[in-house]
Amino acid sequence: MVPYFQANPRVGWAEAAADLGVTRKQLQADINQLWMCGLPGYGPGDLIDFEFDDDTIKVTFSAGIDKPLRLNSSEASGLLVALRALADIPGVVDPAAALSAIAKIEAAAGTTTGGAQGGPTTPEGVAPRESDVVAAVREALRGGQAVTLDYYSASRDVMSSRTVDPIRVVLVGDHSYLEAWCRDAEGVRLFRFDRIVDARVLDQPAAAPQPAVKAPVSTALFDADPSLPSATLRVSPRSAWMLEYFPMRVINDLPDGFCEAAMTYAAEDWMARQILGFGADVTVLAPGSLADAVRTAAVDALAAYDALDHERPVSPGSIVDDV
C-alpha cells in the first residue's frame, strides 16, 4: 500500500480503494493500522505517516517502505513457517487472515499449501476456527473497548470475573497473553488466553492509564535475571498462591494438583528461610545446596525448640497433662 500511495500522490479515497481491491471502510482500517507501523523506537518520526486533504491521501513518511517487498525462497519459507505457527496461537492473529496471507505468499512464491514444509495448512483451505472468547478479546483490542473476563487462575484453582482495559497481546514462550489494566487490582496483569473461559465486550471505552499503556511489556516473571540462581520446587495445591507473588514459572503440572516450578533468588539464606516457612507444602528439588540449607535450617530450628523445652520449668500441672 505504501509504495502505491507514493506512486500515486494525492490519490482519492474511492480511486485508491478500487485500485487496491478493497472497500473504503477496509482502506481506512488498513491506513489506521499502518499508522502504528514503522521503525524501532515507534515514536513520533518513526511511524508511517499520512496527510489527508480534499478527500485525498498522501504518504508523508514511508519508514523505508519505498517499493513492494520481494522475497527470495528462503525468506518466503521462513515467513510461511512463522505465519503457520502464529495461526495456531490464540489471540495473536486472526486465523482467517493468516491463512489468506499464507495463500498469497505461496502463490507469489510459486509453492502449494504446505509445500516443502509439510502437509496442507488446513483441509480444503478452511481457516482454523477462532473461539468466541479469543474473537471477543481481539474485537475489544481493535475497538479500544473494555471487556469483562471470566478467568481461571491455575495457581489458586478458582474462577473470577474481572473487568479489564486491554492494552496488547503478548507472546511469551509457547503461550499468548492479554496484557490489560485490571480495574479490580488497579494494575497491569497478564491473562493467559487458554485460561480465559468467557469474554464479554462492554459498551464503554478502554481506559487504561497512559503510563501503563506506554510502559514496555513486563515479563520479569518469565524472564528472570540469568545471573541469578534458580531453584526447582515442588509446590502443593495449598501453597499454589505463591506462584502469583514470587518470580516463578510453572515447569510441569504434577498429579493431585501439585506442580513443579522454577523460582529465582538472590541470596540462598533468604531463600532457605522463605521455603522453610511453607513447611511440607514446598519441597526443594534442585539445587542440592539449597536443599541442604533448608534441611540444616529445619534441624537447627527443631534443636532450638528442643532446648527451650528442656529449659522450661516443669509444673505439677504439666506432669499430669503429660501423663
C-alpha positions in Angstrom: 0.0 0.0 0.0 2.7 2.5 0.9 4.5 2.2 -2.5 1.1 2.5 -4.2 0.4 5.8 -2.4 3.9 7.1 -3.1 3.4 6.3 -6.8 0.0 8.0 -6.7 0.3 11.1 -4.5 -2.9 12.8 -3.6 -5.0 9.9 -4.9 -8.7 10.0 -3.9 -10.2 7.5 -1.5 -12.6 6.0 -4.0 -9.9 5.5 -6.6 -7.4 4.1 -4.1 -9.9 1.6 -2.8 -10.8 0.5 -6.3 -7.2 0.1 -7.4 -6.3 -1.9 -4.2 -9.4 -4.0 -4.5 -10.9 -3.1 -1.1 -13.8 -1.1 0.2 -13.3 2.4 1.5 -14.0 1.1 5.0 -11.3 -1.5 4.7 -8.9 1.0 3.3 -9.5 3.3 6.3 -8.9 0.4 8.6 -5.6 -0.6 6.8 -4.3 3.0 7.0 -5.2 3.2 10.7 -3.1 0.0 11.1 -0.2 1.5 9.0 -0.1 4.5 11.4 1.0 2.1 14.1 3.9 0.6 12.0 7.3 1.9 11.4 10.9 1.9 12.7 12.2 0.7 16.1 11.6 3.4 18.7 8.0 3.6 17.5 7.7 7.3 18.5 7.0 10.5 16.6 9.1 10.5 13.4 9.5 6.7 13.4 6.0 5.6 12.3 4.5 5.7 8.8 2.5 8.9 8.4 -0.1 10.3 6.0 -1.6 13.6 5.1 -5.3 14.0 4.1 -6.5 16.9 2.1 -9.7 17.4 -0.1 -10.5 13.7 0.2 -7.1 12.6 -1.0 -4.3 10.6 0.6 -0.6 11.3 0.6 2.3 9.5 2.4 4.5 11.9 4.2 6.8 9.3 5.8 7.3 5.8 4.4 9.6 4.4 7.1 11.7 3.0 4.3 8.9 1.0 2.6 9.6 2.6 -0.8 9.0 -0.3 -3.0 6.9 -3.6 -2.9 8.5 -6.3 -0.9 10.3 -9.0 -2.8 11.0 -12.3 -1.0 13.5 -14.9 -2.0 12.6 -18.6 -1.5 14.3 -18.8 1.9 12.6 -15.6 3.2 9.2 -16.8 1.9 9.6 -20.2 3.5 10.6 -18.6 6.9 7.6 -16.3 6.7 5.2 -19.1 5.9 6.5 -21.2 8.8 6.1 -18.2 11.2 2.6 -17.5 9.9 1.5 -21.1 10.4 2.9 -21.1 13.9 1.1 -17.8 14.8 -2.2 -19.0 13.4 -2.2 -21.8 16.0 -1.6 -19.4 19.0 -4.8 -17.9 20.3 -5.2 -14.1 20.1 -2.1 -13.3 18.2 -3.6 -13.1 14.7 -6.9 -13.7 13.0 -6.6 -17.3 11.7 -8.6 -16.5 8.6 -6.3 -13.5 7.8 -3.2 -15.7 8.4 -4.5 -18.3 6.0 -5.2 -15.7 3.4 -1.7 -14.3 3.8 -0.2 -17.8 3.6 -2.1 -18.4 0.3 -0.9 -15.1 -1.2 2.7 -15.7 -0.2 2.6 -19.3 -1.6 1.1 -18.0 -4.9 3.7 -15.4 -5.2 6.5 -17.8 -4.4 5.1 -20.5 -6.7 4.5 -23.1 -4.0 1.5 -25.0 -2.9 -0.1 -25.0 0.6 2.2 -26.9 2.9 4.9 -27.0 0.2 8.1 -28.5 1.4 7.2 -27.6 4.9 4.7 -30.4 5.4 1.1 -31.1 4.7 -1.7 -28.6 4.0 -2.3 -25.9 6.5 -5.9 -26.8 6.8 -8.3 -29.1 5.0 -9.5 -27.6 1.7 -8.2 -24.2 2.6 -10.6 -23.7 5.5 -9.2 -21.4 8.2 -9.0 -22.9 11.8 -12.0 -21.6 13.7 -11.2 -18.9 16.3 -13.0 -19.4 19.6 -15.7 -16.8 20.5 -13.6 -15.9 23.6 -10.5 -15.0 21.5 -12.5 -13.2 18.9 -14.2 -11.1 21.6 -10.9 -10.1 23.1 -9.4 -9.2 19.8 -12.5 -7.2 19.0 -12.1 -5.3 22.3 -8.5 -4.6 21.4 -9.3 -3.3 17.9 -12.2 -1.2 19.1 -10.5 0.1 22.2 -13.2 -1.2 24.4 -13.3 -2.6 28.0 -14.0 -6.3 28.4 -15.2 -8.5 31.3 -13.3 -11.8 31.6 -14.2 -15.0 33.4 -10.7 -16.2 34.2 -9.4 -19.4 35.7 -6.5 -18.8 38.0 -4.5 -22.1 37.9 -2.3 -21.1 40.9 -5.3 -20.7 43.1 -7.7 -23.1 41.3 -10.5 -20.5 41.3 -12.7 -18.7 38.8 -13.0 -15.0 38.9 -14.7 -12.3 36.9 -12.6 -9.2 36.1 -13.3 -6.1 34.1 -10.1 -5.0 32.3 -8.9 -2.4 29.8 -7.0 -4.3 27.0 -3.5 -3.0 26.1 -1.9 -5.5 23.8 -1.3 -9.2 23.1 1.9 -10.6 24.4 3.6 -13.8 23.3 5.8 -15.5 25.9 7.3 -18.9 25.1 4.5 -21.1 23.8 1.6 -19.1 25.3 -0.2 -15.9 24.3 -1.4 -13.5 27.0 -3.7 -10.5 27.1 -1.9 -7.6 28.8 -4.5 -5.4 30.3 -5.2 -2.9 33.1 -7.2 -4.8 35.7 -9.7 -2.5 37.3 -10.1 -4.7 40.4 -6.4 -5.0 41.1 -5.7 -1.5 39.8 -2.7 -2.6 38.0 -1.4 -4.3 34.8 -2.0 -8.0 34.6 -1.3 -10.8 32.1 -4.1 -13.1 31.3 -3.3 -16.4 29.5 -5.6 -16.8 26.6 -6.2 -20.5 27.2 -7.4 -19.7 30.7 -10.0 -17.1 29.7 -13.2 -19.0 29.9 -15.5 -16.2 28.7 -15.2 -12.7 27.4 -17.9 -10.0 27.1 -17.1 -6.8 25.2 -18.5 -3.8 27.1 -20.1 -0.7 25.6 -17.5 1.6 27.2 -14.1 2.7 26.1 -11.0 1.1 27.5 -9.4 3.5 30.0 -6.0 2.1 30.9 -3.8 4.8 32.5 -1.4 6.2 29.9 1.8 5.3 31.8 0.6 1.7 31.8 -0.1 1.8 28.0 3.2 3.4 27.2 5.3 1.2 29.5 7.2 -1.7 27.9 5.8 -5.1 28.5 6.9 -6.5 31.8 7.8 -10.2 31.5 10.1 -10.3 34.6 8.0 -13.1 35.9 9.0 -15.2 32.9 12.4 -13.8 32.0 14.4 -13.8 35.3 17.8 -12.3 35.5 20.1 -15.0 34.1 22.8 -14.0 36.5 20.6 -15.1 39.5 20.4 -18.8 40.6 17.2 -20.6 40.1 15.5 -23.2 42.3 13.2 -26.0 41.2 10.4 -26.5 43.7 7.6 -29.0 44.2 4.6 -26.9 45.3 1.4 -28.3 46.9 -2.1 -27.1 45.9 -2.4 -25.4 49.3 0.5 -23.1 48.6 -0.1 -22.6 44.9 -0.9 -18.9 45.7 2.8 -18.3 45.9 3.0 -18.5 42.1 1.4 -15.1 41.8 3.5 -13.4 44.4 7.1 -14.6 43.6 9.2 -14.6 40.4 8.1 -18.1 39.5 7.1 -20.1 36.4 5.4 -23.5 36.2 7.6 -26.2 34.6 5.3 -29.2 35.0 1.8 -30.0 36.3 2.0 -32.9 38.7 -0.7 -35.3 39.9 -3.1 -34.3 42.7 -2.8 -30.6 42.0 0.9 -30.3 42.7 3.2 -28.5 40.3 6.9 -28.2 39.6 8.0 -24.6 39.4 11.2 -22.6 39.0 12.0 -19.6 41.2 14.9 -17.2 41.1 16.6 -15.8 44.2 19.5 -13.6 45.1 20.6 -15.0 48.5 20.5 -18.7 49.4 19.9 -17.9 53.2 16.9 -15.7 52.3 15.5 -18.4 50.0 16.0 -21.1 52.6 14.1 -19.1 55.2 11.3 -18.5 52.7 10.9 -22.2 51.8 11.1 -23.2 55.5 8.1 -21.1 56.2 6.0 -23.2 53.9 6.7 -26.4 55.8 5.9 -29.6 53.9 4.0 -27.7 51.2 7.1 -26.7 49.3 10.0 -29.2 48.6 13.3 -28.2 47.0 14.2 -30.5 44.1 17.2 -28.5 43.0 19.9 -27.3 43.6 21.3 -29.6 46.2 23.0 -26.8 48.1 19.6 -25.1 48.7 18.0 -28.3 49.8 20.9 -28.8 52.2 20.5 -25.3 53.5 16.7 -25.8 54.1 17.4 -29.1 55.8 20.0 -27.6 58.1 17.8 -24.7 59.0 15.0 -27.0 59.8 17.2 -29.2 62.0 18.6 -26.1 63.8 15.0 -24.8 64.4 13.9 -28.1 65.9 17.0 -28.2 68.1 16.3 -24.7 69.3 12.7 -25.7 70.2 14.0 -28.8 72.0 16.5 -26.7 74.0 13.7 -24.3 75.1 11.6 -27.3 76.1 14.3 -28.7 78.4 15.0 -25.3 79.9 11.3 -24.6 80.8 10.4 -25.2 84.5 8.2 -28.2 84.9 5.0 -27.7 86.9 2.8 -30.3 88.5 0.1 -29.5 86.1 2.2 -30.1 83.1 3.3 -33.6 84.6 -0.4 -34.5 84.9 -1.0 -33.3 81.4 1.9 -35.4 80.1 0.6 -38.5 81.8 
